[in-house]
Amino acid sequence: MKPSPTILFTVIKGRPAGVAPKIFYDHHMDQHTFRILEFDKILEMAAVFALTAPGRDVVLSIKPLKDLGEIRQRIALISECRNLLSEGQYPGIEHFDDLSLLFQKVRPVDAVLEPLELKTFLPLFYSAFNLKILSESPSYTRLGIIVSQLTTHPGIKKAIGHALDIEGKIRDEASPELFNIRRGIKSCEGRIKGMLEGILQQKETILYLQDIYLAERNNRWVIPVKRDFKGNVPGIVHDISNTGETVYVEPYSIQHLGNELESYRAEEKLEEYRILQRLTALLRERLHEIEEDYHIVAKVDALLAAAGFSKLMDMSPPEINEYGYMRIISGRHPLLWKTLRREDREGRLVPLDMEIGRENSCMIITGSNAGGKTVSLKTIGVLNLMALSGLHIPAGSGTAIPFLKNIFADIGDEQSIEQNLSTFSAHITRISEIIRQGNEHTLVIIDELGTGTDPEQGGALSCAILRKLKKCRALTLASTHLGMLKAFAHSEPGIINSAMEMEEITVNGVSIYRPTYKLIIGEPGTSHAFEIAESLGLNIDIIREAREFIKDEGGRIEALITELKQKTAGLDNRIKETEKLKQDIEHLQLQLKEELSRLKITEKEIMAKALREAEDVVRKTKRETRDIIETLKRASLTEAREAAKELDKKLEEVISIRKQYSAEKTSQLREVRDGRRVLVNTLGKHGLIHSVNEKTGRCKVFVDGREIEVAIADLSEPVTDNIQGRGSTVRHAPAETNMDINIPNELNVIGRRVDPALSLVERYLNDASIADLKQVKIIHGIGAGILSSAIREYLKDHPLVENFRKGSDDEGGEAVTVVVL
């Protein structure tokens, strides 16, 4: 029973709430199309990646699916498998052959499999076990749903592995009975060999022996005796050599042991049969589950094979739509790619780009012979078959394929002597069948439409066929050389011309045409028959005479096509020029907006700069006032503090005014590294990063010749001075900074642990240094002396500290450390 592709690729049923119901067509794709597009050869390319025989069968049986949801599900599954392979993970599927005949053999109640047949199941069990591990991975949810249904049968796998060795022979440990029997066999054989070796050593016997060795004949141990002396060695003759010179005799003295050995061997065969019977019964009891595992492993193997094929050709998952719209981006035909790759010419493959299905449902492809028309048609057909089969396709990301009921292809010469059909008759018979079945869910591909009969009548008939296919809304692609069809496509709504591009090159002073294999949408092509014939060496006189035979109408059509191409090329150039002008205008608009914004910022910064200068004067006065307060101490303290408050009030008024004219907010720091120039937000000053401690989220910064420690979050990108216009920096301070706060002359850290206390001391010293304080006190208490020792040790190498000492009795003694900055 081979695994059915229908069964193996069944989508897990059930639809989440809010998801649209599946679109389903009950149909069978046209078989003629599969053959003519060589779809089986493409599947063979994918089947190479299958590891198991049933997995390969599944790949070769792939056909377009009837259900839109199933197509998208299979595409998504292959995408997951592609990710799995790209990450270098291989799910551990082992090779095994088609087991369907063994499944049938196991079913009868009295069936018993041979050891090697039993061993054939082990790769399946190992594969199922390895695959089920994927069900635990959150990265492969769709695959996980499938492999989670595996039973794996570890008990049966263990029983078979325990009973059979690597060569498929039954182990001694397969059962206690077999172990004892085989131990008896070895013991009996040992006694037989011992007795026979004793006989061989007897002097009276050696004279009658052909050679000195032991042999086994017909499961009995014997010695080789010369034919003429067989009566001198009492025993039973079990065999004679090919030459007749040697007889193999079992001496009477060991006959009872030979009988015992034969009995043991009979028991061994019976026990081995029981073991095989038991193992076969284990398989039979779980046969339904084992077959399910077989199908699932084959399914996943086929999906992985499709993913391997996708990876080989760098394919993409197609976008399947319900709107009859087709867009192919950089499409490649797998068989052409394979041929060019084999010849090491893979880079010569020209990808296909095309679009159809919105304004136009029909496309006419024209161009010279050997220009790539047929390959383009086959590429379009193959990509659609692959996409509708749920496979990735060799095309660029964003390729859209319509969900189709059927694809009809009429390519090549289908004439038949047996059926008395000419080329034209065969084409018309095929096209008649296509028209009968064509509808909005159909893709029609016709090569060389209208050939095989009178060009004028064939052209007229082809125009009528295309109009009929357009009315039934079938997507249609047809290649032709007929000028009438080119003119028809130019004037008929819903039909568009396209052409295989030819380029003109000069060789030895002669202009020749060669194909580029690019499909150009929107313009008709010419056959260039005369030019190609001339380049291939046909006599110029013949070509000149041939030109005179062209009918006036045909000449006018070719002239019209040439004129249209020239006008199209001119329009393309004008469009490019217009597009460039549009881009220049947009660039100028952007520059003007940026300049206007810069001028507004400059206006604000000029005002802010003036106010900052005034602010600096007030700050200086405030610092001088603090010095006066310290000098006066208790004497006239009230008056001095009142003066400082008045200065603070004036400073706040100036800052409030300056805030209205400040520049835009500083931008967040993008990179923190040594030597980086930054703005310290809390100080409104620029500095250079000296060192970074990412663990604590802090760093040391040189500001105005001093090293301070700040949080990384308090740093911003440096501010550019737009007044100068050359990237110089400005001193930009936020509305509130540490300078606006009265920094006390002392810091109390009593009761704190060492690390938090040192962190407070560091910030305090930074603030005190920026505030230009000359001397400060750190109150840490006496206690056990741990905190005071840690603080003084910390102050020894601090860059802001000139010296320090313990406090005097009036200052607090050992409980205080006085720091000179």
C-alpha positions in Angstrom: 0.0 0.0 0.0 1.8 3.1 -1.2 1.2 6.3 0.7 -1.5 8.4 -1.1 -0.5 11.9 -1.8 -4.1 13.0 -1.1 -3.9 11.5 2.4 -0.3 12.7 3.1 -1.0 16.3 2.2 -4.3 16.6 4.0 -4.5 19.9 5.9 -5.3 19.7 9.5 -9.0 20.4 9.8 -10.4 23.2 11.9 -10.6 26.9 11.2 -10.0 29.7 13.7 -12.8 32.1 14.3 -12.9 35.0 11.9 -11.0 33.1 9.1 -12.7 33.0 5.7 -14.0 29.6 4.6 -11.9 27.7 2.2 -12.5 28.0 -1.6 -12.8 24.5 -3.1 -13.0 23.4 -6.7 -13.9 19.8 -7.4 -11.9 19.2 -10.5 -9.1 17.3 -12.1 -6.4 19.3 -13.9 -5.9 18.6 -17.6 -3.6 15.7 -18.0 -2.4 16.8 -21.4 -1.0 19.9 -19.8 1.1 18.0 -17.3 2.7 16.0 -20.2 3.3 18.9 -22.5 4.8 21.1 -19.7 6.9 18.1 -18.5 5.8 18.5 -14.9 6.9 15.0 -14.1 10.5 16.0 -14.8 10.3 18.9 -12.4 8.9 16.6 -9.7 11.9 14.3 -10.3 14.2 17.2 -9.6 12.5 17.6 -6.2 12.3 13.8 -5.5 16.0 13.6 -5.5 16.0 15.2 -2.1 13.6 12.6 -0.6 15.3 10.2 1.9 12.7 7.5 1.9 11.1 5.5 -0.8 7.5 6.4 0.2 8.6 10.1 0.5 9.9 10.0 -3.1 6.6 8.4 -4.2 4.7 11.3 -2.6 6.8 13.9 -4.3 6.3 12.2 -7.7 2.6 12.1 -7.1 2.2 15.8 -6.4 -0.6 17.5 -8.4 -2.4 20.9 -8.0 -4.7 21.0 -5.0 -8.4 21.7 -5.1 -8.6 23.8 -2.0 -7.1 27.3 -1.6 -6.5 26.8 2.1 -4.6 23.5 1.4 -2.4 25.3 -1.1 -1.5 28.0 1.3 -1.0 25.5 4.1 1.4 23.4 2.1 3.4 26.5 1.0 3.7 27.5 4.6 4.8 24.0 5.6 7.5 24.0 2.9 8.6 27.5 4.1 9.0 26.1 7.7 11.0 23.1 6.3 13.2 25.6 4.3 13.9 27.5 7.5 14.8 24.3 9.2 17.3 23.4 6.5 18.7 26.9 6.3 19.4 26.8 10.0 21.5 23.6 9.5 19.0 21.4 11.4 18.2 18.0 9.9 15.2 16.2 11.5 16.8 12.8 11.5 14.8 10.9 8.9 16.5 7.6 8.0 16.1 5.8 4.7 13.6 3.0 4.5 12.0 1.2 1.5 8.3 0.8 0.7 6.8 -1.1 3.6 3.3 -1.6 2.1 3.9 -5.2 1.2 5.1 -5.9 4.7 2.0 -4.3 6.1 -0.1 -6.7 4.1 2.1 -9.6 5.2 1.7 -8.8 8.9 -2.1 -8.6 8.9 -2.9 -12.4 9.0 -3.1 -13.7 12.5 -0.7 -16.6 11.8 1.8 -14.4 9.9 5.5 -14.4 11.1 8.1 -12.1 9.6 11.7 -13.0 9.0 14.4 -11.2 11.1 15.5 -8.9 8.3 11.8 -8.0 7.6 11.4 -7.1 11.2 14.6 -5.1 11.1 13.2 -3.1 8.1 10.7 -1.4 10.5 13.5 0.1 12.7 14.4 3.1 10.4 10.7 4.0 10.4 10.6 4.0 14.2 13.8 6.0 14.5 12.6 8.5 12.0 9.3 9.0 13.8 11.0 9.4 17.1 13.4 12.0 15.7 10.6 13.9 14.0 8.5 14.1 17.1 11.1 16.3 18.7 10.1 19.1 16.4 6.7 19.2 18.1 8.4 20.8 21.0 9.9 23.7 19.0 7.9 27.0 18.9 9.7 27.9 15.6 7.9 25.2 13.6 4.3 25.3 14.7 2.8 23.8 11.5 5.3 21.0 11.3 4.8 20.5 15.1 1.1 19.9 14.6 1.8 17.2 12.0 4.6 15.4 13.9 2.8 15.6 17.2 0.5 12.9 15.9 3.3 10.4 15.7 3.2 7.5 18.1 6.8 6.4 17.5 6.3 3.0 19.2 9.4 3.0 21.4 8.4 -0.3 23.0 8.3 -2.2 19.7 11.5 -0.5 18.6 13.2 -1.5 21.8 11.9 -5.1 21.5 13.1 -5.6 17.9 16.5 -3.9 18.6 17.0 -6.1 21.7 16.1 -9.3 19.8 18.0 -8.7 16.6 21.6 -7.7 16.0 22.9 -5.3 13.3 23.1 -8.1 10.8 19.5 -9.2 11.4 20.4 -12.3 13.4 18.5 -13.2 16.6 20.5 -12.4 19.7 21.1 -14.9 22.6 19.4 -12.4 24.9 16.2 -12.4 22.8 14.7 -14.6 25.5 15.9 -16.5 28.6 14.9 -19.8 27.0 17.0 -19.1 23.9 19.9 -18.0 26.1 19.9 -21.4 27.9 19.4 -23.4 24.7 22.4 -21.7 23.0 24.5 -22.2 26.1 23.6 -25.9 26.0 24.6 -26.0 22.3 28.0 -24.4 23.0 28.6 -26.8 25.9 27.6 -29.8 23.8 29.8 -28.7 20.8 32.7 -28.2 23.2 32.4 -31.8 24.4 32.1 -33.1 20.9 35.1 -31.2 19.7 37.1 -32.3 22.7 36.4 -35.9 22.0 37.1 -35.6 18.3 40.4 -33.9 18.9 41.4 -36.7 21.1 40.6 -39.2 18.4 42.6 -37.2 15.9 45.6 -37.5 18.2 45.5 -41.3 18.5 48.4 -42.9 16.6 46.4 -45.8 15.3 43.9 -43.4 13.9 46.2 -40.9 12.2 47.2 -43.4 9.6 43.6 -43.5 8.3 43.0 -39.7 8.2 43.1 -37.7 5.0 43.9 -34.6 7.1 43.9 -33.5 10.7 40.9 -31.1 11.1 37.3 -31.1 12.3 34.4 -30.6 9.9 30.6 -30.2 10.1 28.4 -32.1 7.6 24.6 -32.2 7.7 24.7 -30.5 11.1 26.9 -33.3 12.5 30.5 -33.0 13.6 32.9 -35.4 11.6 36.5 -36.2 10.8 38.0 -36.7 7.3 39.0 -40.3 6.6 40.6 -41.8 3.6 38.1 -43.7 1.5 40.0 -47.0 1.5 40.2 -47.0 5.4 36.7 -45.9 6.3 36.1 -49.3 7.9 39.0 -48.8 10.2 37.3 -45.8 11.9 34.0 -47.1 13.4 31.2 -44.6 12.8 28.6 -43.2 10.4 29.5 -41.7 7.0 27.7 -38.4 6.6 29.3 -37.0 3.4 31.9 -37.7 0.6 34.3 -35.2 -0.9 33.9 -34.1 -4.6 36.9 -36.2 -5.5 35.6 -39.2 -3.7 38.9 -39.7 -1.9 37.6 -38.5 1.5 34.7 -39.6 3.5 33.4 -37.7 6.5 32.8 -40.0 9.5 31.0 -39.3 12.8 32.6 -41.8 15.3 30.2 -44.0 17.3 31.8 -42.7 20.4 30.3 -39.2 19.9 27.0 -40.2 18.3 25.0 -39.7 21.5 26.5 -36.1 21.8 25.6 -35.5 18.2 22.0 -36.5 18.9 21.9 -34.3 21.9 23.3 -31.3 19.8 20.6 -32.0 17.1 18.0 -31.9 19.8 19.2 -28.6 21.1 19.2 -27.1 17.6 15.6 -28.2 17.1 14.7 -26.4 20.3 16.7 -23.4 19.2 14.7 -23.2 15.9 11.4 -23.5 17.8 12.3 -20.8 20.3 13.5 -18.5 17.5 10.2 -19.0 15.8 8.4 -18.1 19.0 10.5 -14.9 19.3 9.7 -13.9 15.7 6.0 -14.7 16.2 6.0 -12.5 19.3 7.6 -9.6 17.6 5.3 -9.9 14.6 2.3 -9.9 17.0 3.6 -6.7 18.5 3.6 -5.1 15.0 0.1 -6.5 14.2 -1.4 -5.1 17.4 -0.3 -1.6 16.6 -0.3 -1.9 12.8 -2.9 0.9 12.2 -0.7 3.4 14.3 2.4 2.2 12.5 0.9 2.8 9.1 -0.2 6.3 10.3 3.4 7.0 11.4 4.6 5.6 8.0 2.3 8.1 6.2 3.3 11.1 8.4 7.0 10.4 8.0 6.6 10.0 4.2 4.7 13.3 4.2 7.3 15.2 6.2 10.0 13.6 4.0 8.2 14.9 0.9 7.9 18.4 2.4 11.6 18.4 3.3 12.4 17.3 -0.3 10.3 20.1 -1.7 12.2 22.5 0.7 15.5 21.1 -0.5 14.5 21.7 -4.1 13.4 25.3 -3.1 16.8 25.9 -1.4 18.7 24.6 -4.4 17.1 27.0 -6.8 16.6 29.8 -4.3 12.8 29.7 -4.8 10.2 31.9 -3.1 6.7 31.1 -1.7 4.1 32.4 -4.2 1.2 34.6 -3.2 -2.0 32.8 -4.2 -4.9 35.2 -4.9 -8.6 34.7 -5.8 -8.8 37.6 -8.2 -7.4 36.1 -11.4 -4.3 38.3 -11.2 -0.9 37.0 -12.2 2.5 38.8 -11.6 5.7 36.9 -12.2 8.9 38.5 -10.9 12.2 37.0 -12.2 10.7 33.7 -13.1 12.9 30.8 -14.2 12.1 27.5 -15.8 13.6 24.6 -13.6 14.5 22.4 -16.5 16.3 25.2 -18.4 18.1 26.2 -15.2 19.2 22.6 -14.8 20.5 22.4 -18.3 22.4 25.6 -18.1 23.8 24.7 -14.7 25.0 21.4 -16.0 26.9 23.3 -18.7 28.2 25.8 -16.2 26.2 28.6 -17.9 23.7 29.3 -15.1 24.4 33.0 -15.3 23.2 33.1 -18.9 19.6 32.4 -17.9 17.4 35.5 -18.4 14.5 35.7 -15.9 10.9 36.3 -17.0 8.9 39.3 -15.8 5.2 39.6 -16.7 1.8 40.7 -15.5 -1.7 40.0 -16.6 -5.2 39.8 -15.2 -6.2 43.3 -14.3 -7.0 45.5 -17.3 -6.0 42.8 -19.7 -6.9 39.1 -19.5 -5.2 38.2 -22.8 -1.6 38.6 -23.9 -0.1 38.1 -27.4 3.6 37.3 -27.5 5.4 38.0 -30.7 9.0 38.0 -31.8 11.6 36.1 -33.9 12.2 32.4 -34.1 14.4 31.1 -31.3 13.7 34.3 -29.4 12.2 32.6 -26.4 8.5 32.7 -26.9 7.9 29.0 -26.3 10.2 29.0 -23.3 8.3 32.0 -21.8 5.0 30.2 -22.3 6.3 27.0 -20.7 7.8 29.0 -17.8 4.5 30.6 -17.1 2.6 27.3 -17.2 5.1 25.5 -15.0 5.2 28.2 -12.4 1.4 28.1 -12.2 1.4 24.3 -11.8 4.0 24.4 -9.1 2.2 27.2 -7.2 -1.2 25.5 -7.4 0.5 22.3 -6.1 1.6 24.2 -3.0 5.3 24.3 -4.0 7.7 27.1 -3.8 8.5 28.5 -7.3 11.7 29.7 -8.9 10.7 33.4 -9.0 11.2 36.5 -6.9 9.4 37.4 -3.7 6.1 39.0 -4.4 5.2 36.8 -7.3 1.4 36.4 -7.4 -0.4 33.4 -8.9 -4.2 33.1 -9.3 -6.1 30.2 -7.8 -7.2 28.3 -11.0 -9.5 25.5 -11.7 -7.6 24.3 -14.8 -4.6 25.0 -17.0 -4.8 24.2 -20.7 -1.6 24.2 -22.8 -1.4 23.7 -26.6 2.3 23.7 -27.4 4.1 21.8 -30.2 3.1 19.7 -33.1 0.2 17.3 -32.2 -0.4 15.8 -35.7 -1.3 12.1 -35.7 -1.1 9.7 -38.6 -3.3 7.1 -36.7 -6.1 9.6 -36.1 -5.6 11.2 -39.5 -5.0 14.6 -38.0 -2.8 17.3 -39.6 -1.0 19.9 -37.5 -3.8 22.5 -38.0 -6.5 19.9 -37.3 -4.8 18.8 -34.1 -4.5 22.4 -32.9 -8.2 23.2 -33.7 -9.4 20.0 -32.0 -7.4 20.9 -28.9 -8.6 24.6 -28.9 -12.2 23.5 -29.3 -11.9 21.4 -26.2 -10.2 24.4 -24.4 -13.1 26.8 -25.4 -15.7 24.3 -24.1 -14.1 24.1 -20.7 -12.7 27.7 -20.4 -14.0 30.1 -17.7 -12.7 32.7 -15.3 -10.8 30.1 -13.3 -8.8 28.9 -16.4 -5.4 29.6 -17.8 -5.0 29.0 -21.5 -1.5 28.8 -23.1 -1.3 28.5 -26.9 1.9 28.4 -28.9 2.0 29.6 -32.5 -1.7 30.4 -32.7 -3.1 30.5 -36.3 -0.3 28.5 -37.9 -0.7 25.4 -40.1 -3.1 27.0 -42.6 -3.6 30.1 -44.8 -2.1 33.0 -42.8 -5.1 35.3 -43.6 -7.8 32.8 -42.7 -5.7 31.5 -39.8 -5.3 35.0 -38.5 -9.0 35.8 -38.7 -9.9 32.5 -37.0 -7.3 33.3 -34.2 -8.8 36.8 -33.6 -12.2 35.2 -33.1 -10.8 32.5 -30.8 -9.1 35.1 -28.6 -12.2 37.2 -28.4 -14.2 34.2 -27.3 -11.6 33.3 -24.6 -11.7 36.9 -23.5 -15.5 36.8 -23.2 -15.4 33.8 -21.0 -12.7 35.6 -18.9 -10.1 33.0 -19.2 -6.5 34.2 -18.7 -4.9 33.6 -22.1 -1.3 33.8 -23.4 -0.7 33.1 -27.0 2.4 33.4 -29.2 2.2 34.1 -32.9 4.0 35.5 -36.0 0.8 36.8 -37.6 0.7 40.5 -38.2 -3.1 40.4 -38.1 -3.0 39.3 -34.5 -0.6 42.1 -33.5 -2.9 44.7 -35.0 -5.9 43.0 -33.3 -4.3 43.1 -29.9 -3.4 46.8 -30.4 -7.0 47.7 -31.0 -9.0 45.2 -29.0 -9.7 46.2 -25.3 -8.6 43.6 -22.8 -5.8 42.2 -25.0 -2.2 43.5 -24.8 0.8 43.0 -27.1 4.2 41.9 -25.9 7.4 40.9 -27.6 10.6 39.0 -27.1 13.3 41.7 -27.3 15.9 41.6 -30.0 19.0 43.8 -29.9 20.9 45.1 -32.9 24.6 44.7 -32.9 27.3 45.3 -35.5 29.7 42.6 -36.5 32.3 43.3 -39.2 30.4 46.3 -40.3 27.1 44.4 -40.7 24.1 44.9 -38.5 22.6 41.7 -37.1 19.9 40.9 -34.6 20.2 38.6 -31.7 17.6 37.7 -29.0 18.0 39.0 -25.4 15.2 36.6 -24.2 13.5 39.5 -22.3 9.7 39.9 -22.5 8.7 43.5 -23.2 5.1 44.2 -22.3 3.0 46.7 -24.2 4.5 46.6 -27.7 4.4 44.1 -30.6 7.5 42.4 -31.9 8.7 41.6 -35.4 10.1 38.3 -36.7 13.3 39.8 -38.2 13.2 36.8 -40.6 15.1 38.6 -43.4 17.8 39.9 -41.0 18.2 36.5 -39.3 18.4 34.7 -42.6 21.0 37.2 -43.9 23.1 36.7 -40.7 22.9 33.0 -41.2 24.5 33.2 -44.7 21.5 33.2 -47.0 22.2 34.8 -50.4 21.5 38.6 -50.3 19.8 38.4 -53.7 17.3 35.9 -52.4 16.5 38.1 -49.4 16.1 41.2 -51.6 13.7 39.3 -53.9 11.8 38.0 -50.9 11.2 41.5 -49.6 9.4 42.3 -52.9 7.0 39.4 -52.4 5.6 40.9 -49.2 2.0 42.0 -49.6 1.3 45.6 -49.2 -0.8 45.0 -46.0 1.9 42.9 -44.4 4.5 45.6 -45.2 2.2 48.3 -43.8 1.8 46.3 -40.6 5.5 45.8 -40.2 6.2 49.5 -40.9 3.5 50.4 -38.3 5.2 48.2 -35.7 8.6 49.8 -36.4 7.1 53.3 -36.2 5.3 52.4 -32.9 8.5 51.1 -31.5 10.3 54.3 -32.4 7.6 56.5 -30.9 7.5 54.3 -27.8 11.3 54.7 -27.4 10.9 58.5 -27.7 8.1 58.6 -25.2 10.2 56.5 -22.8 13.0 59.0 -23.0 10.7 61.9 -22.4 9.1 60.1 -19.4 12.6 59.6 -18.0 13.5 63.3 -18.5 10.2 64.3 -16.8 10.8 62.0 -13.9 14.3 63.5 -13.5 12.9 67.0 -13.4 10.3 65.9 -10.9 13.0 64.5 -8.7 15.0 67.7 -9.0 12.0 69.8 -7.9 11.3 67.5 -5.0 14.9 67.8 -3.9 14.8 71.6 -4.1 11.6 71.7 -2.1 13.2 69.6 0.6 16.3 71.9 0.6 14.0 74.9 1.1 12.1 73.3 3.9 15.4 72.4 5.6 16.7 76.0 5.1 13.6 77.5 6.6 13.8 75.2 9.6 17.5 76.1 10.0 16.7 79.8 10.0 14.0 79.4 12.6 16.3 77.5 14.9 19.1 80.1 14.3 16.7 82.9 15.3 16.0 81.1 18.6 19.6 80.3 19.3 20.8 83.9 18.8 18.3 85.0 21.5 19.3 82.1 23.7 23.0 82.8 23.3 22.5 86.4 24.5 20.4 85.3 27.4 23.0 82.6 28.4 25.7 85.3 28.6 23.5 87.1 31.0 22.8 83.9 32.9 26.5 83.3 33.3 26.9 86.7 34.9 24.2 86.0 37.4 25.7 82.6 38.2 29.1 84.2 38.9 27.5 86.7 41.2 25.6 83.8 43.0 28.9 81.9 43.6 30.5 85.1 45.0 27.5 85.5 47.3 28.0 81.9 48.6 31.6 82.7 49.4 30.5 85.8 51.3 28.0 83.7 53.2 30.7 81.2 54.2 33.0 84.1 55.3 30.4 85.8 57.4 29.0 82.6 58.8 26.9 83.6 61.8 27.7 87.3 61.5 25.1 89.2 59.4 24.0 85.7 58.1 20.3 86.8 57.6 21.3 89.7 55.3 23.6 87.5 53.3 21.0 84.8 52.8 18.4 87.4 51.7 20.8 88.7 49.1 21.4 85.1 47.8 17.7 84.5 47.5 17.2 87.7 45.6 20.0 86.6 43.1 18.3 83.1 42.8 15.0 84.8 42.0 16.7 86.9 39.2 18.4 83.8 37.8 15.1 81.9 37.6 13.5 84.8 35.8 16.4 84.8 33.2 16.2 81.0 32.8 12.4 81.2 32.3 12.8 83.7 29.5 15.7 81.8 27.9 13.6 78.6 27.8 11.2 80.2 25.4 14.0 80.7 22.9 15.9 77.5 23.4 16.8 75.2 20.4 15.1 71.9 19.7 15.5 69.1 22.3 18.7 67.2 22.2 18.6 63.8 20.5 19.2 60.6 22.3 22.8 59.2 22.2 23.1 56.6 19.5 26.5 55.1 20.5 28.5 55.0 23.7 32.2 54.5 23.4 35.6 55.9 24.6 36.6 59.2 23.0 33.0 60.0 22.0 31.9 63.6 22.2 28.6 64.0 24.1 26.3 66.5 25.8 25.8 66.1 29.6 22.1 66.9 29.9 22.2 67.6 33.7 25.0 70.2 33.2 24.3 71.5 29.7 28.0 71.1 28.8 29.9 69.0 26.3 32.6 66.6 27.2 34.5 63.5 26.1 33.8 60.0 27.3 36.8 58.6 29.2 35.6 55.1 30.1 32.3 53.2 30.0 30.9 50.7 32.6 28.0 48.9 30.9 27.3 46.8 33.9 26.4 49.8 36.1 25.1 51.9 33.2 27.5 54.8 34.0 30.6 56.3 32.4 33.3 58.8 33.2 33.4 62.1 31.2 35.9 64.9 30.9 34.0 68.3 31.2 35.9 71.6 31.4 39.1 69.8 32.3 37.5 67.7 35.1 36.5 64.1 35.1 33.0 63.3 36.4 30.9 60.2 36.6 27.4 60.3 35.1 24.6 57.8 34.1 24.7 56.9 30.4 21.0 57.9 30.3 22.0 61.5 31.1 24.0 61.8 27.9 22.8 63.1 24.5 24.2 63.7 21.0 26.3 66.9 20.9 24.4 70.0 19.8 25.5 71.7 16.5 25.9 75.4 16.3 23.8 76.4 13.3 24.9 80.0 13.6 28.4 79.1 12.5 27.2 76.6 10.0 30.3 74.5 10.3 29.4 72.0 12.9 30.9 73.9 16.0 29.2 73.2 19.3 27.2 75.5 21.6 26.8 75.5 25.3 23.2 74.4 25.6 21.8 73.9 29.1 18.4 72.7 30.0 16.0 74.8 32.0 17.0 73.0 35.3 20.5 71.9 36.0 22.5 71.0 39.0 23.9 74.5 39.0 20.5 75.9 39.8 20.6 74.1 43.2 22.5 75.1 46.3 25.2 72.4 46.6 25.7 71.9 50.4 29.2 71.9 51.9 28.7 68.5 53.5 27.3 65.1 52.7 25.9 62.7 55.3 26.2 59.0 54.5 25.8 57.6 58.1 24.0 54.3 58.2 24.6 53.4 54.5 26.4 50.4 53.1 29.7 50.9 51.4 28.7 50.6 47.7 25.6 52.9 47.9 27.6 55.3 50.0 30.5 55.5 47.5 28.0 56.1 44.7 26.5 59.0 46.6 30.0 60.4 47.3 30.9 60.2 43.6 27.9 62.2 42.5 28.3 64.7 45.3 32.0 65.3 44.3 31.0 65.8 40.7 28.3 68.4 41.7 30.6 70.1 44.1 33.4 70.4 41.5 31.1 71.8 38.9 29.7 74.3 41.5 33.3 75.4 42.1 33.3 74.5 45.8 36.8 74.4 47.3 36.3 72.2 50.3 33.5 69.8 51.5 32.8 67.5 54.4 31.7 63.9 54.2 30.0 62.7 57.4 30.3 59.0 57.7 30.3 58.3 61.5 32.8 56.2 63.4 31.1 52.8 64.0 33.5 49.8 63.1 35.5 52.1 60.8 34.6 50.1 57.6 32.7 52.9 55.9 35.3 55.6 56.8 38.1 53.5 55.6 36.4 52.7 52.3 35.6 56.4 51.7 39.2 57.5 52.4 40.6 54.7 50.3 38.3 55.8 47.4 39.4 59.5 47.8 43.1 58.6 47.4 43.1 58.2 43.6 40.0 60.4 42.8 40.9 62.9 40.0 38.8 65.7 41.6 40.4 65.4 45.0 43.6 67.4 45.8 43.9 66.1 49.4 41.7 65.1 52.4 42.0 64.8 56.1 40.0 63.7 59.1 37.9 66.4 60.7 39.1 68.6 63.6 37.4 68.3 67.0 35.2 71.3 66.1 34.4 69.7 62.6 33.5 66.2 64.0 36.8 64.4 64.5 37.0 60.8 63.2 33.3 60.9 62.2 34.1 63.4 59.4 36.5 63.5 56.4 37.3 67.0 55.0 38.0 67.0 51.3 39.9 69.7 49.4 38.9 69.8 45.7 
